[in-house]
Amino acid sequence: MSTWSVGRYEAVAEFISPIAVEVVAAVPHGAGTALVDLACGTGNASLHAAGLGARVTGVDITPELLAIAAAKPGGDTVEWVAADASATGLPGASFDTAVSNMGIIFVEPTAMVAELARLLKSGGALGFSTWVKAGDNPFFTPVVEVLGQPEPGPYSPDQWGMPELVHERLDPDFADVAIDSGTLTWRFGSVDDAVRFVTDESPMHVTTLTYLDDET
């Protein structure tokens, strides 16, 4: 079982679906465009691009999420592939466009960038979204206050929000790297809904909470 099959990832996907629309809009996606959506989750970007006429392949490491994606309206128009986004097994130089909505940022970056460069045709386009590190994050700060700062790892998702590091990672393989920023407000119907999201739905939070003991 992967982390992403814990809880109810679709609750997260619903919040970030507006970003998927923006990611697809930022890159070529018209009729006949061969587009791969990496770490596609439950398919927001894949299904949106397919609805615009692109020939879409959605890749995710978690079969449970792909099953949800395939069952959505239009799910039969996308080829769904269960694979690691950094080692898809798909033919090289076979896609005009690659996208990812809050997905590939969780994958080891060196292997991920190499796979992106391998999958895209010469002149292909890449568009993806990432979180940026916030000083006071209501979904992270309280966890740190209880559990302490996590041990620093070799990479973290919010590193993709650091422009200098983005250029360092992408410039060797990609030209005309551009970064746009924006804000997405998550609104809950009640405090109870927000608590439920953290304790029962968001896979990363649900997994983190398993480290708490009865006294914490």
Contacts in CASP RR format, 6 or more apart in sequence:
PFRMAT RR
TARGET T0000
AUTHOR 0000-0000-0000
METHOD contacts of the structure
MODEL  1
MSTWSVGRYEAVAEFISPIAVEVVAAVPHGAGTALVDLACGTGNASLHAA
GLGARVTGVDITPELLAIAAAKPGGDTVEWVAADASATGLPGASFDTAVS
NMGIIFVEPTAMVAELARLLKSGGALGFSTWVKAGDNPFFTPVVEVLGQP
EPGPYSPDQWGMPELVHERLDPDFADVAIDSGTLTWRFGSVDDAVRFVTD
ESPMHVTTLTYLDDET
2 61 0 8 1.000
2 62 0 8 1.000
3 203 0 8 1.000
3 204 0 8 1.000
3 207 0 8 1.000
4 41 0 8 1.000
4 60 0 8 1.000
4 61 0 8 1.000
4 62 0 8 1.000
4 64 0 8 1.000
4 65 0 8 1.000
4 203 0 8 1.000
5 62 0 8 1.000
5 64 0 8 1.000
5 65 0 8 1.000
5 203 0 8 1.000
6 203 0 8 1.000
6 206 0 8 1.000
6 207 0 8 1.000
7 200 0 8 1.000
7 201 0 8 1.000
7 202 0 8 1.000
7 203 0 8 1.000
7 206 0 8 1.000
8 200 0 8 1.000
8 201 0 8 1.000
9 41 0 8 1.000
9 42 0 8 1.000
9 62 0 8 1.000
9 65 0 8 1.000
9 68 0 8 1.000
9 201 0 8 1.000
9 203 0 8 1.000
10 42 0 8 1.000
10 68 0 8 1.000
11 197 0 8 1.000
11 201 0 8 1.000
11 202 0 8 1.000
12 201 0 8 1.000
12 202 0 8 1.000
12 203 0 8 1.000
13 41 0 8 1.000
13 42 0 8 1.000
13 43 0 8 1.000
13 44 0 8 1.000
15 184 0 8 1.000
15 186 0 8 1.000
16 44 0 8 1.000
16 101 0 8 1.000
16 102 0 8 1.000
16 129 0 8 1.000
16 184 0 8 1.000
17 44 0 8 1.000
18 184 0 8 1.000
19 101 0 8 1.000
19 102 0 8 1.000
19 129 0 8 1.000
19 184 0 8 1.000
20 43 0 8 1.000
20 44 0 8 1.000
20 45 0 8 1.000
20 48 0 8 1.000
20 101 0 8 1.000
20 129 0 8 1.000
21 48 0 8 1.000
22 129 0 8 1.000
23 45 0 8 1.000
23 99 0 8 1.000
23 100 0 8 1.000
23 101 0 8 1.000
23 127 0 8 1.000
23 128 0 8 1.000
23 129 0 8 1.000
24 45 0 8 1.000
24 48 0 8 1.000
24 49 0 8 1.000
24 52 0 8 1.000
24 99 0 8 1.000
26 127 0 8 1.000
26 180 0 8 1.000
27 97 0 8 1.000
27 99 0 8 1.000
27 125 0 8 1.000
27 126 0 8 1.000
27 127 0 8 1.000
28 96 0 8 1.000
28 97 0 8 1.000
28 124 0 8 1.000
28 125 0 8 1.000
29 35 0 8 1.000
29 49 0 8 1.000
29 52 0 8 1.000
29 53 0 8 1.000
29 54 0 8 1.000
29 97 0 8 1.000
30 52 0 8 1.000
30 53 0 8 1.000
30 54 0 8 1.000
31 52 0 8 1.000
31 53 0 8 1.000
31 54 0 8 1.000
32 53 0 8 1.000
32 54 0 8 1.000
32 55 0 8 1.000
33 49 0 8 1.000
33 53 0 8 1.000
33 54 0 8 1.000
33 55 0 8 1.000
33 96 0 8 1.000
33 97 0 8 1.000
34 54 0 8 1.000
34 55 0 8 1.000
34 57 0 8 1.000
34 94 0 8 1.000
34 95 0 8 1.000
34 96 0 8 1.000
34 97 0 8 1.000
34 121 0 8 1.000
35 49 0 8 1.000
35 54 0 8 1.000
35 55 0 8 1.000
35 56 0 8 1.000
35 57 0 8 1.000
35 95 0 8 1.000
35 96 0 8 1.000
35 97 0 8 1.000
35 98 0 8 1.000
35 99 0 8 1.000
36 56 0 8 1.000
36 57 0 8 1.000
36 58 0 8 1.000
36 59 0 8 1.000
36 88 0 8 1.000
36 90 0 8 1.000
36 95 0 8 1.000
36 97 0 8 1.000
36 98 0 8 1.000
36 99 0 8 1.000
36 119 0 8 1.000
37 43 0 8 1.000
37 45 0 8 1.000
37 46 0 8 1.000
37 49 0 8 1.000
37 56 0 8 1.000
37 57 0 8 1.000
37 58 0 8 1.000
37 59 0 8 1.000
37 98 0 8 1.000
37 99 0 8 1.000
37 100 0 8 1.000
37 101 0 8 1.000
38 58 0 8 1.000
38 59 0 8 1.000
38 85 0 8 1.000
38 88 0 8 1.000
38 98 0 8 1.000
38 99 0 8 1.000
38 100 0 8 1.000
38 103 0 8 1.000
38 104 0 8 1.000
38 115 0 8 1.000
38 116 0 8 1.000
39 59 0 8 1.000
39 60 0 8 1.000
39 61 0 8 1.000
39 85 0 8 1.000
39 100 0 8 1.000
39 103 0 8 1.000
39 104 0 8 1.000
39 106 0 8 1.000
39 107 0 8 1.000
40 46 0 8 1.000
40 58 0 8 1.000
40 59 0 8 1.000
40 60 0 8 1.000
40 65 0 8 1.000
40 66 0 8 1.000
40 69 0 8 1.000
40 80 0 8 1.000
40 100 0 8 1.000
40 101 0 8 1.000
40 103 0 8 1.000
41 60 0 8 1.000
41 62 0 8 1.000
41 65 0 8 1.000
41 66 0 8 1.000
41 69 0 8 1.000
41 103 0 8 1.000
42 65 0 8 1.000
42 68 0 8 1.000
42 69 0 8 1.000
42 72 0 8 1.000
43 58 0 8 1.000
43 65 0 8 1.000
43 69 0 8 1.000
43 72 0 8 1.000
43 78 0 8 1.000
44 101 0 8 1.000
45 99 0 8 1.000
45 100 0 8 1.000
45 101 0 8 1.000
46 56 0 8 1.000
46 57 0 8 1.000
46 58 0 8 1.000
46 69 0 8 1.000
46 78 0 8 1.000
47 56 0 8 1.000
47 69 0 8 1.000
47 72 0 8 1.000
47 73 0 8 1.000
47 74 0 8 1.000
47 75 0 8 1.000
47 77 0 8 1.000
47 78 0 8 1.000
49 56 0 8 1.000
49 99 0 8 1.000
50 56 0 8 1.000
50 74 0 8 1.000
50 75 0 8 1.000
50 77 0 8 1.000
50 78 0 8 1.000
51 74 0 8 1.000
51 77 0 8 1.000
54 97 0 8 1.000
56 77 0 8 1.000
56 78 0 8 1.000
56 79 0 8 1.000
57 78 0 8 1.000
57 79 0 8 1.000
57 80 0 8 1.000
57 81 0 8 1.000
57 90 0 8 1.000
57 95 0 8 1.000
58 66 0 8 1.000
58 69 0 8 1.000
58 78 0 8 1.000
58 79 0 8 1.000
58 80 0 8 1.000
58 81 0 8 1.000
59 80 0 8 1.000
59 81 0 8 1.000
59 82 0 8 1.000
59 83 0 8 1.000
59 85 0 8 1.000
59 88 0 8 1.000
59 90 0 8 1.000
60 66 0 8 1.000
60 69 0 8 1.000
60 80 0 8 1.000
60 81 0 8 1.000
60 82 0 8 1.000
60 83 0 8 1.000
60 85 0 8 1.000
61 82 0 8 1.000
61 83 0 8 1.000
61 84 0 8 1.000
61 85 0 8 1.000
62 82 0 8 1.000
63 82 0 8 1.000
66 80 0 8 1.000
66 81 0 8 1.000
66 82 0 8 1.000
69 75 0 8 1.000
69 78 0 8 1.000
69 80 0 8 1.000
70 76 0 8 1.000
70 78 0 8 1.000
70 80 0 8 1.000
81 88 0 8 1.000
81 90 0 8 1.000
83 89 0 8 1.000
83 90 0 8 1.000
84 107 0 8 1.000
85 100 0 8 1.000
85 103 0 8 1.000
85 104 0 8 1.000
85 107 0 8 1.000
85 112 0 8 1.000
85 115 0 8 1.000
86 104 0 8 1.000
86 107 0 8 1.000
86 108 0 8 1.000
86 111 0 8 1.000
86 112 0 8 1.000
86 114 0 8 1.000
86 115 0 8 1.000
87 111 0 8 1.000
87 115 0 8 1.000
88 115 0 8 1.000
88 119 0 8 1.000
90 119 0 8 1.000
92 118 0 8 1.000
92 119 0 8 1.000
93 118 0 8 1.000
93 119 0 8 1.000
93 120 0 8 1.000
93 121 0 8 1.000
93 122 0 8 1.000
94 119 0 8 1.000
94 121 0 8 1.000
95 119 0 8 1.000
95 120 0 8 1.000
95 121 0 8 1.000
95 124 0 8 1.000
96 120 0 8 1.000
96 121 0 8 1.000
96 124 0 8 1.000
96 125 0 8 1.000
97 120 0 8 1.000
97 124 0 8 1.000
97 125 0 8 1.000
97 126 0 8 1.000
97 127 0 8 1.000
98 116 0 8 1.000
98 119 0 8 1.000
98 120 0 8 1.000
98 124 0 8 1.000
98 125 0 8 1.000
98 126 0 8 1.000
98 127 0 8 1.000
98 128 0 8 1.000
99 126 0 8 1.000
99 127 0 8 1.000
99 128 0 8 1.000
100 127 0 8 1.000
100 128 0 8 1.000
100 129 0 8 1.000
101 128 0 8 1.000
101 129 0 8 1.000
102 129 0 8 1.000
102 130 0 8 1.000
102 131 0 8 1.000
103 128 0 8 1.000
104 112 0 8 1.000
104 116 0 8 1.000
104 128 0 8 1.000
105 128 0 8 1.000
105 130 0 8 1.000
105 131 0 8 1.000
105 157 0 8 1.000
105 158 0 8 1.000
105 160 0 8 1.000
106 157 0 8 1.000
108 154 0 8 1.000
108 155 0 8 1.000
109 155 0 8 1.000
109 159 0 8 1.000
109 160 0 8 1.000
109 169 0 8 1.000
110 169 0 8 1.000
113 169 0 8 1.000
113 170 0 8 1.000
113 173 0 8 1.000
114 173 0 8 1.000
116 126 0 8 1.000
116 173 0 8 1.000
117 173 0 8 1.000
117 174 0 8 1.000
120 126 0 8 1.000
126 170 0 8 1.000
126 174 0 8 1.000
128 160 0 8 1.000
130 157 0 8 1.000
130 158 0 8 1.000
130 160 0 8 1.000
130 161 0 8 1.000
131 157 0 8 1.000
131 158 0 8 1.000
131 160 0 8 1.000
131 161 0 8 1.000
132 158 0 8 1.000
132 161 0 8 1.000
132 181 0 8 1.000
133 158 0 8 1.000
133 161 0 8 1.000
133 162 0 8 1.000
134 140 0 8 1.000
135 141 0 8 1.000
139 198 0 8 1.000
139 202 0 8 1.000
139 205 0 8 1.000
143 205 0 8 1.000
143 208 0 8 1.000
144 150 0 8 1.000
146 212 0 8 1.000
146 216 0 8 1.000
147 208 0 8 1.000
147 211 0 8 1.000
147 212 0 8 1.000
147 216 0 8 1.000
159 165 0 8 1.000
160 166 0 8 1.000
161 179 0 8 1.000
163 179 0 8 1.000
166 177 0 8 1.000
166 179 0 8 1.000
167 177 0 8 1.000
170 177 0 8 1.000
171 177 0 8 1.000
188 194 0 8 1.000
188 197 0 8 1.000
197 205 0 8 1.000
198 205 0 8 1.000
198 206 0 8 1.000
198 209 0 8 1.000
199 205 0 8 1.000
199 206 0 8 1.000
199 209 0 8 1.000
200 206 0 8 1.000
END
